Amino acid sequence: MVNNAALAHRPVESFIYPVSSEKLIFRFQAARKDLKSCVLVCWRRYEPPEKVHRIPMRCVLRDREHDYFSCKAIFQETACYIRYYFELSDGDQTIWYGTQGAQSTRPDENYFEYLYPNVSDGPHPPGWCERQIYYQIFPDRFRNGDTKNDPLNTVPWGTPPSRSNTMGGDLKGILDRVDYLTSLGITCLYLTPIFHGSSNHKYDTVDYYKIDPQFGTEEDLRTLTDQCHKRGIRVVLDGVFNHCGYYFPPFQDLIQNGEQSKYKNWFFPFGFPVKSDPPNYECVGYYKWMPKLNLSNPETSDYFIHVGKYWIDKCGIDGWRLDVADEIEGRFWERFSETLKQDFPNIVLIGESWGDAGRLVLGNRLDGAMNYLFKDAVTDWLAKEKIDAPEFDHRINRMLSLYPEETCRCMYNLLDSHDTPRFLYDCGGNLQKLKLAVAFMMTFPGCPAIFYGDEIGLTGANDPECRQAMVWDSTKQNHMLFDWYRRLIGIRKKYDALILGDYCTNLCNSETGLYGFIRPYRKQNIYIVLNPTNQRQNAAVPLLEQESEWFELLNEEKISSIKIQEGESYYNHDIAQYGSRLQTTMEPYSVKIFIQKVV
């Protein structure tokens, strides 16, 4: 009996969207392992019955509670006025799903209808976005390239970080180490705010049109961008448009002139005069030094849209990471995206979100988001050991189900940031766990993101400890860890399956702790197996292929598979899907990446 209560589809962007004017993606949700088949039945409004198309849908994701089916429908002309319903079977019973939900007869009227594939519907990220390896830099702590612009209170490099001290890092310092980033394999820099602000972090912007003097000049930014571009590295800046600094001139005008201020509608004052102790105005996180901006006000939104365009035009940056994006109204992001991309269609817009970023990544808003759901799942599983493999798999698959696959490929997948403890700190200093997390990040859908210094073993608790100075003394760097990052980046760049492939769990065992997944893409299937335990384990990895010879990419060894035995079952799919299994030994805290050897 089909679990009707778990069936879900609505004719909205989360379930149907265009990838072009002739191609539509359809998605459907059912209870876990409930359906044997899910078929899309569709036709044009004025087509005769013989023109009906039947398209089998694949179960592309599976979490603890649901299966997620998907298919692509390609039409010879514009995909408009498409009527459709779903035919579902559990092997014993066939039912149909239309606008009134599940029913026992084929729909004759209550079918869905998709009206028109508007240009702004669906995800349209720049083509380069899904292939990025991000590297986040907190400028004050990366490298001091010009001591002449150091603030008066600058402390010696490597001093324990505090929330107020500065260490002299600047744009010229980053420029000095562009070749270091190239050798690691980085393709996109993300710099936390570099505009004039009152603090060492600059999230309290005072002047959005001026590089903070302690970081350098506009010319320094232009030089850095040019040199990065010559090496195939893009540059993304941090846009702090949800709030400003206390000393931002329009806010100071509001303090001085109260109700008579021409900037009164730029902010959210509760009364006059405006006071800061306690604040009688909206401020981010109840922090009085960061007044919240009113982006519903046309003058305010126009100002920040111009800021966004200014730095792309002046210095050739490649996009924006947008701070506190999920606290800003969607209408602003639609205007911001549309206006910037009219002149600069190849920029990327990444929003900060600590949860479900669905409202940010609608087709006419942002291209992707910081994926803290990814970070939290990996931390809880590998670093803190709070959850087992099945629970981890549930969270990861559920996370992937939240967004279109085109968006998933552009998500900013991080292990840590300037706002969290370092992953190595959460691991208790266990480098093997960090290496496993890096391997998972590099082989998972979405863009890997490295917080400066993770690759050489920096650690630290949450702010300010996570923002310590980068270590440039070669004798104090972990070169084996650096090489691990570089090797995995190289593997990711080499194989399209790791960028464009689906995600399919094929090994998930709560007793052994082993976890494995497949990245299928065209005729290239890559298998990843992780052992996050301190025990040596034997793994029998289910394969989609029949018997063949396999090559392990990290250890460069050949392995043969054996015929699968009837009666065995695996976590995500029926045994009939697999043709053989690969037997291998997994050392404690180890990962293996297999690809079929081409003879």
C-alpha angles and dihedrals in degrees: 000000000000115000097237093183091066095052114106140174132140128179091246133109095270089062105027130022140151125249089185136352090274101037128071130184115216123196131189134183128212138162116286113281090350101121130059091190140011117190128187112219112195142161140163118269095249100033121114120248093261089065093066114128122214112200120182112225122218127225097239100170136023128188130175093284110019147043117216117209127195141176139169120233116201120197129191091228136027109315097239131140093016113171117200150159136178129253111208132189135180091190094265103046134037121205136167132229124210140142092307094049127245120000137172096232132058110268115255098175113358096075124130122254127205107204111192140345100234116199094244095049118101130018118307107174119168112274093244096053099084093056099057130124103199125208118193118210128191094205100211091057104039106073139328106230099163120033091186092077095048114129116245093253095052112143126209115283110269096026110147105274122248131181091257110032124097126210102192103254113158147163094276088055090056090047089054090059102042090109089054089055090047091053090052091052100247116164103179133033120209112196121195111230117319099174123108110289141153100243137055090255096048095215085128096070119198100176121021092189097055132071108231107260091232088062098043136248142311088262090056090054092048091050092048092049092048093049092047091050091052087058096045095258122133125209126223122186130207113252112202100192101139092073141359137214123280090247095051101131096237090054091047088052089054091052092049100041103028114187090003093059114117086218095058091113093049091076143031108252116176093202146335140306093038111235133184102201094090099359116242093196136071113273133174113268090352087288108145095206091065111058114196116245123229103230091174086075108090094219092053095046091046090053094054095042087056090050089053093052095041097065094043090052098041102041106017097241115173101226149310139279102210118217121226088355096165092062091060122086116259093234091066092052090051091053093042093050096043095047096046095044093051088069100023108032095169099058121111126227117201120183127209111239130159095196141016104350095192096123091051098051101049109137097264097044127051132350098226145335142231102273105223089157086066092046093049094049094049092045093050092048106038106019105034099021090220094138135037129234097271092051090047090050090050092053095045095048092044089051092052090050091061095072141037111268090245088060093044089058090056099046117122101240110199136176094197143345144186087288099054140050113274111266090237089056091052088050091058088244094304103151092189090062091049090051090052091050091050091050091051092047092050094051099040126094110271136043118306113232124201123198108220113271098017087106093062098039107270113165137177145140122263123305123353097019094052089058098064123144118280112255112235097169101110092211090061097048123095101236095180089057091048089052090050091056092046094049093049092046088052092051092048092051093048100054122057090198089072091055106032103021128108122252118241126169111220102164125039120150125172092193100050096026091225117148129189139169141180129231102202117190124165105306095338118091120180120194125204123192125186130191107194094176133093091239130092107242140187115229130198103198116200113231131201090214129072120246113319145136118278136201124213108216102202098045096028096228133141120236131180125218127223133217113277117244122237117249096035117122135196136204107259110026144024117275091245089073093066127070104187143350134238116224116207140153117243118205118214113289093003139140132201129194116201131193129176111262112239109221 
